[in-house]
Amino acid sequence: MRAWIVETPGPIASAPLRAVERPRPRPGPGEVLVQVRACGVCRTDLHLAEGDLAPRRPGTVPGHEVVGEVVELGSGTGRFARGDRVGIAWLRGTCGRCRWCRAGKENLCPDAVFTGWDADGGYAEYAVVPEAFAYRLPDALDDVTAAPLLCAGIVGYRALKRAGLPPGGRLGIYGYGASAHIVAQVATAQGATVHVLTRSAEAQELALELGAASAGPADAQPPEPLDAAVLFAPAGELVPVAMRALDRGGVLSVAGIHLSDVPRLNYAEELFLEKEIRSVTANTRADGEEFLRLAAALEIRPHTTPRPLAEADAVLSDLAGDRVTGAAVLVP
């Protein structure tokens, strides 16, 4: 099969991805083999390629927003049949025994493993996944639409829940890439007023097209105080900016797996009046199931740009250069 691997992590200009030919993988016990139909391109893939996240194994195939068809079953499987359409997401396995797993917080499992980091992902023609961590996808979502929902959507949805937005509340979204533009649609559909703050003029235009009440520069103040905010941009310098924009009791949810250093905060201006900062760590399978049902019911439609699998390195370069509006999706 054709695949891309992270050969030597480094700046995207150093070409850390390399196209290779590999034998088609075989599913082990409890696993299924999936023929990839689409794979979303996530900023986490860029962090892995550039070394912001240290590699956990050499030559890993990135990609964790995978939509495909089950073509082979490992022993002991029974959840899916050949021909079923499934999704493969970031969270790939947990121990199931620790206190976090037992409490329904498997996203915090110390032994969690992840697609495209601990095991090969979807920048390839085939991928293997434990069937217990695959998602059955709603028929209402086509392959390209469903792909970015599997991380940008699911993790973004958890970030939105962590922000504690009250019904009909005022939400600020900092950064407006793949995850942010999905979350903005969910919040708007649920009756929130959404203000988008991002440096990209194209992203500001898309935000207004998709129903945002306002869109302006990332370091600007929104037109009204915010009940909640989600930081999607991996820019720690925006944390104080967002905290100053919060109303009393507001919550900032930081959605990224990687964030540059946060400047010193001023207690009186940025933390007092019971403002909170919360981080987000991956997602649980329950988050994923809940979000995919909600996305189908609310008719959430990511703004997608399909690109050939052969252009995976160019797509990551475009993402690094802020030349991707919405979500890019690789198709074989």
C-alpha positions as CSV (number, residue, x, y, z in Angstrom):
1,M,0.0,0.0,0.0
2,R,1.0,3.6,-0.4
3,A,1.6,5.5,2.9
4,W,3.3,8.5,4.4
5,I,5.6,8.3,7.4
6,V,7.2,10.8,9.7
7,E,10.9,9.9,9.0
8,T,12.8,12.7,10.8
9,P,10.7,15.2,12.8
10,G,11.6,18.8,12.1
11,P,10.4,22.0,10.5
12,I,8.0,21.3,7.7
13,A,10.4,22.9,5.2
14,S,12.8,20.1,6.0
15,A,10.3,17.6,4.6
16,P,9.8,15.4,7.7
17,L,7.2,13.3,5.8
18,R,8.3,10.6,3.3
19,A,6.1,8.6,0.9
20,V,6.7,4.9,1.1
21,E,5.3,1.5,-0.1
22,R,4.5,-0.8,2.7
23,P,2.8,-4.3,3.0
24,R,-0.9,-4.1,3.7
25,P,-1.3,-4.5,7.4
26,R,-3.2,-7.5,8.9
27,P,-5.6,-7.1,11.9
28,G,-4.7,-8.8,15.1
29,P,-7.1,-10.2,17.7
30,G,-9.9,-7.7,18.4
31,E,-8.9,-5.5,15.4
32,V,-10.4,-4.8,12.0
33,L,-8.6,-3.7,8.8
34,V,-10.0,-0.6,7.2
35,Q,-9.6,0.5,3.6
36,V,-9.2,4.3,3.9
37,R,-11.7,6.4,2.0
38,A,-10.8,9.8,3.6
39,C,-8.5,11.1,6.3
40,G,-8.7,14.6,7.7
41,V,-5.6,16.6,8.3
42,C,-5.3,17.8,11.9
43,R,-2.9,20.3,13.4
44,T,-1.7,17.5,15.7
45,D,-0.3,15.8,12.6
46,L,1.8,18.9,12.1
47,H,2.9,19.0,15.7
48,L,4.0,15.3,15.3
49,A,5.8,16.0,12.0
50,E,7.7,19.0,13.3
51,G,8.6,17.4,16.6
52,D,6.5,19.6,19.0
53,L,5.2,16.2,20.1
54,A,8.1,13.8,20.5
55,P,7.7,10.6,18.4
56,R,6.9,7.5,20.2
57,R,8.1,5.1,17.5
58,P,10.0,5.5,14.3
59,G,8.4,5.7,10.9
60,T,4.8,6.2,12.1
61,V,2.0,6.9,9.6
62,P,0.2,10.0,10.9
63,G,-3.5,10.7,10.6
64,H,-6.3,10.1,13.1
65,E,-9.5,11.4,11.3
66,V,-10.0,8.3,9.3
67,V,-13.1,7.1,7.4
68,G,-13.1,3.8,5.7
69,E,-14.6,0.4,5.0
70,V,-14.0,-2.7,7.0
71,V,-12.4,-5.3,4.7
72,E,-10.9,-7.8,7.1
73,L,-11.7,-9.0,10.6
74,G,-9.3,-10.2,13.3
75,S,-10.1,-13.0,15.6
76,G,-12.5,-12.4,18.4
77,T,-14.3,-9.5,16.6
78,G,-18.0,-9.2,16.3
79,R,-18.9,-5.5,16.5
80,F,-18.5,-4.9,12.7
81,A,-18.9,-6.9,9.5
82,R,-17.0,-6.6,6.2
83,G,-18.4,-3.7,4.3
84,D,-19.3,-1.6,7.3
85,R,-18.3,2.1,7.2
86,V,-16.3,3.1,10.3
87,G,-14.3,6.0,11.7
88,I,-10.9,5.9,13.4
89,A,-10.1,8.7,15.9
90,W,-7.2,9.9,18.0
91,L,-8.0,7.8,21.1
92,R,-7.0,4.2,20.2
93,G,-6.8,2.3,23.5
94,T,-6.9,2.6,27.3
95,C,-6.2,0.2,30.1
96,G,-9.8,0.0,31.3
97,R,-8.6,-0.7,34.9
98,C,-7.2,2.6,36.3
99,R,-9.2,4.9,38.5
100,W,-9.8,7.3,35.6
101,C,-11.1,4.6,33.2
102,R,-13.4,3.3,36.0
103,A,-14.7,6.8,36.6
104,G,-15.6,7.4,32.9
105,K,-12.6,9.6,32.3
106,E,-10.7,7.3,30.0
107,N,-9.2,10.3,28.2
108,L,-7.0,10.7,31.3
109,C,-5.8,7.1,31.4
110,P,-2.0,7.0,31.9
111,D,-1.7,4.1,29.5
112,A,-3.8,5.5,26.7
113,V,-2.5,5.1,23.2
114,F,-3.2,7.2,20.2
115,T,-3.7,6.7,16.4
116,G,-0.9,8.2,14.3
117,W,1.4,8.5,17.4
118,D,1.6,5.1,19.1
119,A,0.3,3.2,16.0
120,D,0.0,3.9,12.3
121,G,-2.8,6.1,11.2
122,G,-4.7,7.1,8.1
123,Y,-2.2,8.8,5.8
124,A,-2.3,5.5,3.9
125,E,-4.5,3.3,1.8
126,Y,-5.2,0.9,4.7
127,A,-5.3,1.1,8.5
128,V,-5.9,-1.2,11.4
129,V,-7.9,-0.3,14.5
130,P,-9.1,-2.1,17.6
131,E,-12.8,-2.5,17.0
132,A,-13.7,-1.3,20.5
133,F,-12.3,2.1,19.6
134,A,-13.9,2.5,16.1
135,Y,-17.0,4.5,15.5
136,R,-20.0,3.5,13.4
137,L,-20.8,6.6,11.4
138,P,-24.2,8.1,10.7
139,D,-25.4,7.6,7.1
140,A,-26.2,11.4,6.9
141,L,-22.4,12.1,7.0
142,D,-20.5,11.4,3.8
143,D,-16.9,10.3,3.9
144,V,-15.2,13.7,3.4
145,T,-17.7,15.5,5.8
146,A,-17.2,12.8,8.5
147,A,-13.4,12.8,8.5
148,P,-12.7,16.1,10.3
149,L,-15.5,15.4,12.8
150,L,-13.5,12.5,14.2
151,C,-10.9,14.7,15.9
152,A,-11.5,18.4,15.1
153,G,-15.2,17.8,15.9
154,I,-15.0,15.4,18.8
155,V,-12.2,17.1,20.7
156,G,-13.6,20.5,19.9
157,Y,-17.0,19.4,21.3
158,R,-15.3,18.3,24.5
159,A,-13.6,21.7,24.7
160,L,-16.9,23.3,24.3
161,K,-18.4,21.3,27.1
162,R,-15.4,22.1,29.3
163,A,-16.0,25.8,28.7
164,G,-19.4,25.5,30.5
165,L,-21.2,27.8,28.1
166,P,-24.7,28.5,29.5
167,P,-27.8,28.2,27.3
168,G,-28.0,31.2,25.0
169,G,-24.6,32.4,26.2
170,R,-21.8,34.4,24.6
171,L,-18.9,32.3,23.3
172,G,-15.5,33.5,22.1
173,I,-13.5,31.3,19.8
174,Y,-9.8,32.1,19.4
175,G,-8.3,30.7,16.2
176,Y,-10.6,29.4,13.4
177,G,-9.2,26.3,11.9
178,A,-10.8,22.9,11.4
179,S,-11.9,22.3,15.0
180,A,-13.0,25.9,15.7
181,H,-15.3,26.2,12.7
182,I,-17.1,23.0,13.6
183,V,-17.6,24.0,17.2
184,A,-18.9,27.4,16.1
185,Q,-21.6,25.7,14.1
186,V,-22.6,23.6,17.0
187,A,-22.8,26.5,19.4
188,T,-24.7,28.7,17.0
189,A,-27.2,25.9,16.3
190,Q,-27.7,25.5,20.1
191,G,-28.6,29.2,20.4
192,A,-25.3,30.8,21.5
193,T,-23.9,34.1,20.3
194,V,-20.5,33.3,18.8
195,H,-17.6,35.8,18.4
196,V,-14.6,34.7,16.4
197,L,-11.1,36.1,17.0
198,T,-8.5,35.0,14.5
199,R,-5.6,36.6,12.5
200,S,-6.7,35.2,9.1
201,A,-8.9,37.4,7.1
202,E,-10.2,34.4,5.1
203,A,-11.1,32.6,8.3
204,Q,-12.9,35.8,9.5
205,E,-15.0,35.8,6.3
206,L,-15.8,32.1,6.7
207,A,-16.9,32.7,10.4
208,L,-19.4,35.3,9.3
209,E,-20.7,33.1,6.5
210,L,-21.3,30.3,9.0
211,G,-23.2,32.5,11.4
212,A,-20.8,34.2,13.8
213,A,-22.1,37.4,15.3
214,S,-18.7,39.0,14.8
215,A,-15.2,38.2,13.6
216,G,-12.0,40.2,14.3
217,P,-8.3,39.9,14.9
218,A,-7.1,37.4,17.5
219,D,-5.7,40.0,19.9
220,A,-8.8,42.3,19.7
221,Q,-11.5,42.5,22.3
222,P,-14.9,41.0,21.3
223,P,-17.8,43.5,21.1
224,E,-19.3,42.2,24.4
225,P,-18.0,40.3,27.5
226,L,-17.9,36.5,27.1
227,D,-19.5,33.8,29.2
228,A,-17.1,31.3,27.9
229,A,-14.2,31.0,25.4
230,V,-12.3,28.2,23.7
231,L,-8.7,28.7,22.6
232,F,-7.9,26.7,19.5
233,A,-4.8,28.6,18.3
234,P,-1.6,27.0,19.8
235,A,-0.6,30.5,21.0
236,G,-0.1,30.9,24.7
237,E,0.1,34.7,24.4
238,L,-3.6,34.6,23.7
239,V,-4.5,33.2,27.1
240,P,-4.3,36.6,28.9
241,V,-6.2,38.2,26.0
242,A,-9.0,35.7,26.3
243,M,-9.1,35.9,30.1
244,R,-9.6,39.7,29.9
245,A,-12.5,39.2,27.5
246,L,-14.4,36.9,29.9
247,D,-17.2,38.2,32.0
248,R,-17.5,37.4,35.7
249,G,-17.4,33.6,36.3
250,G,-16.4,33.0,32.7
251,V,-14.3,29.9,31.7
252,L,-11.5,29.6,29.1
253,S,-11.1,26.1,27.7
254,V,-7.7,25.5,26.0
255,A,-8.3,22.9,23.3
256,G,-4.9,22.2,21.8
257,I,-2.5,19.3,22.6
258,H,0.4,21.7,22.2
259,L,0.5,25.4,23.4
260,S,3.4,27.8,23.4
261,D,4.3,29.3,26.8
262,V,1.7,31.4,28.6
263,P,2.8,34.8,29.7
264,R,2.5,35.8,33.4
265,L,-1.2,36.5,34.3
266,N,-2.4,39.5,36.2
267,Y,-4.6,38.3,39.0
268,A,-6.8,41.3,39.2
269,E,-7.4,41.7,35.5
270,E,-7.3,38.1,34.3
271,L,-8.2,35.7,37.1
272,F,-10.2,37.5,39.7
273,L,-14.1,37.4,39.8
274,E,-14.0,33.6,39.6
275,K,-12.7,33.2,36.1
276,E,-11.3,29.8,35.3
277,I,-8.8,28.2,32.8
278,R,-9.4,24.6,31.9
279,S,-7.3,22.3,29.7
280,V,-8.7,19.6,27.4
281,T,-7.1,16.2,27.1
282,A,-8.2,14.1,24.1
283,N,-11.8,12.7,24.5
284,T,-13.7,9.7,25.7
285,R,-15.5,7.4,23.4
286,A,-18.8,8.6,25.0
287,D,-17.8,12.1,23.8
288,G,-17.4,10.8,20.3
289,E,-20.6,8.9,20.1
290,E,-22.6,11.8,21.5
291,F,-21.0,14.3,19.2
292,L,-21.5,12.2,16.0
293,R,-25.2,11.8,16.8
294,L,-25.4,15.6,17.5
295,A,-23.5,16.5,14.3
296,A,-25.9,14.4,12.2
297,A,-29.0,15.8,13.9
298,L,-27.8,19.5,13.7
299,E,-26.6,19.0,10.1
300,I,-23.1,20.2,11.0
301,R,-21.1,20.5,7.8
302,P,-17.4,21.3,8.0
303,H,-15.9,23.5,5.3
304,T,-13.7,20.9,3.6
305,T,-11.0,20.9,0.9
306,P,-10.4,17.4,-0.5
307,R,-6.7,16.8,-1.5
308,P,-5.1,13.7,-3.0
309,L,-3.2,11.4,-0.6
310,A,-0.1,11.9,-2.8
311,E,-0.1,15.6,-1.6
312,A,0.0,15.0,2.1
313,D,3.3,16.7,2.6
314,A,2.1,19.8,0.6
315,V,-1.1,19.9,2.7
316,L,0.8,19.9,6.0
317,S,3.0,22.7,4.6
318,D,-0.2,24.7,3.7
319,L,-1.5,24.1,7.2
320,A,1.8,25.3,8.7
321,G,1.5,28.5,6.6
322,D,-2.1,29.2,7.5
323,R,-3.2,28.5,3.9
324,V,-5.9,26.0,4.9
325,T,-9.4,27.5,5.5
326,G,-11.7,25.0,7.3
327,A,-10.4,21.4,7.1
328,A,-8.3,19.7,4.5
329,V,-9.1,16.0,3.8
330,L,-6.8,13.5,2.1
331,V,-8.5,11.0,-0.3
332,P,-6.7,8.0,-1.9
